[in-house]
């Protein structure tokens, strides 16, 4: 009887061990073989922005309506676009008007502020050429890329986030940086992406974190006239 109990206990433990090993193997595969499987949007980059739900890109679309040349680039050129959400614009406009209020200046909004300054800032987010994240993964220190309108230097760094104890086992993250024309990293302004590799007919779109300050810290000084 004792032998039968011992045998039964041993079989139960063996089954539990198999389940545990199978589960670990499955999880390893899920972490290390992460892929972004977003399908191609059937339209250009500008049409993609317009097709998204209200409250995401309304501010960006308002600005682009004032910048026809950049709008045209998103419709017809091969580009990599780092899309800025409503929250980023809201943060920058609120900061601007808090400064203006202290000196008794009337508030400014995206619809009436200096269009040339908006052009300079928005163009930084549109990069010449169509590059998904895998293009940048061979550059351990990141890569300098050129903006569409003014050939301004921006910097792109690709890495995979850690996940549940696995180093580099999570989703792809791109850090997008304005080097401020400086070789000293301490002066650079950076922002992470929330999602990457959204494919349209003419572009790769990466969505920036809503915590990003539109203009890379220059918004207030550029438009506070």
C-alpha positions in Angstrom: 0.0 0.0 0.0 2.8 2.3 0.9 4.6 1.5 -2.4 1.4 2.4 -4.3 1.1 5.7 -2.4 4.8 6.5 -3.0 4.4 5.6 -6.7 1.3 7.8 -7.0 3.0 10.7 -5.3 6.0 10.4 -7.6 3.8 10.4 -10.7 2.0 13.5 -9.5 5.2 15.4 -8.9 6.5 14.4 -12.3 3.4 15.7 -14.0 3.6 19.0 -12.1 7.3 19.3 -13.1 6.4 18.8 -16.8 3.7 21.5 -16.6 6.1 23.9 -15.0 8.8 23.3 -17.6 6.3 23.7 -20.5 5.0 26.9 -19.0 8.5 28.4 -18.6 9.4 27.4 -22.2 6.3 29.0 -23.5 6.9 32.3 -21.7 10.5 32.5 -22.8 9.3 32.2 -26.4 6.7 34.9 -26.0 9.3 37.4 -24.5 12.2 36.7 -26.8 10.3 36.4 -30.1 8.2 39.6 -29.6 7.2 41.0 -33.0 5.1 44.0 -33.9 2.4 42.5 -36.2 0.5 45.7 -37.1 -0.8 45.5 -40.6 -0.3 48.1 -43.3 -2.8 51.0 -43.2 -4.5 51.4 -46.6 -3.6 55.0 -47.1 -0.9 57.6 -46.6 0.5 58.9 -43.3 -1.8 62.0 -43.2 -4.8 59.8 -43.9 -3.8 57.5 -41.0 -3.8 60.4 -38.6 -7.3 61.5 -39.8 -8.6 58.0 -39.5 -7.8 57.7 -35.8 -10.3 58.3 -33.1 -11.0 61.9 -31.9 -8.8 63.1 -29.1 -5.6 61.5 -30.3 -4.2 63.7 -33.1 -6.6 66.6 -33.3 -4.0 69.2 -32.3 -1.4 67.7 -34.8 -4.0 67.9 -37.6 -4.8 71.5 -36.7 -1.1 72.4 -37.0 -0.6 70.5 -40.2 -3.6 72.3 -41.8 -1.5 75.5 -41.3 1.6 73.8 -42.8 0.7 72.6 -46.3 4.2 71.7 -47.3 4.7 69.3 -44.3 1.2 68.0 -44.9 2.2 67.3 -48.5 5.3 65.4 -47.2 3.1 63.1 -45.1 0.9 62.5 -48.1 3.4 61.9 -50.9 7.0 61.5 -49.6 8.8 58.4 -48.1 9.2 59.4 -44.5 9.5 58.1 -40.9 7.1 60.1 -38.8 7.2 60.5 -35.0 3.6 61.3 -34.2 2.8 63.8 -31.4 -0.5 63.2 -29.5 -2.9 65.8 -28.2 -1.5 65.6 -24.6 1.9 66.7 -25.7 0.5 69.8 -27.4 -1.7 70.5 -24.5 1.3 70.4 -22.1 3.3 72.8 -24.2 0.5 75.3 -24.8 -0.4 75.3 -21.0 3.3 76.1 -20.2 3.4 78.9 -22.7 0.2 80.6 -21.4 1.3 80.2 -17.8 4.4 82.3 -18.7 2.4 84.8 -20.7 -0.1 85.2 -17.9 2.6 86.3 -15.5 3.5 89.2 -17.7 -0.1 90.1 -18.6 0.1 88.9 -22.2 -2.9 87.4 -24.0 -2.9 83.6 -24.4 -1.8 82.0 -27.6 -3.1 78.9 -29.2 -2.1 76.6 -32.1 -4.5 78.3 -34.4 -2.9 81.8 -34.0 0.7 81.4 -33.0 3.7 82.0 -35.3 3.4 79.6 -38.2 7.1 79.8 -39.0 8.0 78.6 -35.6 5.5 75.8 -35.8 7.0 74.7 -39.1 10.5 74.6 -37.6 9.3 72.5 -34.7 7.0 70.1 -36.5 9.6 69.4 -39.2 11.8 67.8 -36.6 9.3 64.9 -36.3 9.4 64.0 -40.0 12.5 62.2 -41.1 13.7 61.6 -44.6 13.3 58.0 -45.6 11.1 55.1 -44.6 12.8 53.2 -41.7 11.3 50.6 -39.4 12.9 49.9 -36.0 15.0 47.0 -37.3 17.0 49.5 -39.4 18.3 51.1 -36.2 19.0 47.9 -34.2 22.6 47.6 -35.5 23.6 51.0 -34.1 24.4 50.5 -30.4 24.9 54.2 -29.9 21.9 55.3 -32.1 22.0 57.1 -35.4 21.8 60.7 -36.6 18.9 61.2 -39.1 17.8 64.3 -41.1 14.5 66.1 -40.8 12.4 66.6 -43.9 12.3 70.3 -44.2 15.5 71.8 -42.8 17.9 68.9 -42.8 18.1 69.3 -39.0 20.0 66.5 -37.2 17.8 64.3 -35.0 18.9 61.1 -33.2 17.3 57.7 -33.0 18.2 54.9 -30.6 16.6 51.5 -30.7 16.5 48.9 -28.0 14.1 46.3 -26.6 12.6 46.9 -23.2 13.1 44.5 -20.3 10.1 42.3 -19.4 9.3 40.1 -16.4 13.0 39.6 -15.6 14.1 39.1 -19.1 16.7 41.7 -20.2 15.7 42.9 -23.7 12.8 40.5 -23.8 10.0 43.1 -24.1 8.7 45.3 -26.9 10.8 47.5 -29.2 11.3 51.0 -27.9 12.7 53.9 -29.9 14.2 56.9 -28.1 13.8 60.0 -30.3 16.1 62.9 -29.5 16.8 66.5 -30.4 20.6 66.9 -30.0 20.3 70.7 -30.1 23.3 70.8 -32.5 25.5 69.8 -29.6 28.0 66.9 -29.2 27.4 66.9 -25.5 24.6 64.5 -24.5 23.7 66.4 -21.4 22.2 69.1 -23.6 20.0 66.7 -25.6 16.3 66.4 -25.2 14.8 62.9 -25.6 11.4 61.2 -25.6 10.4 57.5 -25.8 7.9 55.9 -28.1 4.6 54.3 -27.1 4.3 52.2 -30.2 6.5 51.7 -33.3 6.4 50.4 -36.9 2.9 51.5 -37.9 3.1 51.0 -41.7 1.2 53.2 -44.2 1.5 53.4 -48.0 4.4 55.9 -47.8 5.6 56.0 -44.2 6.6 54.3 -41.0 4.8 56.0 -38.0 6.1 55.8 -34.4 3.9 57.2 -31.7 5.6 59.3 -29.1 4.8 59.1 -25.4 2.0 61.5 -24.3 4.4 62.8 -21.7 6.5 64.3 -24.5 6.8 68.1 -24.4 6.1 69.2 -28.0 9.1 71.2 -29.4 11.7 69.4 -27.2 11.7 72.2 -24.6 11.8 75.1 -27.1 8.1 75.7 -27.6 7.7 78.5 -25.0 10.8 80.4 -26.2 10.0 80.1 -29.9 6.4 81.2 -29.9 6.3 83.6 -26.9 6.4 86.8 -29.0 
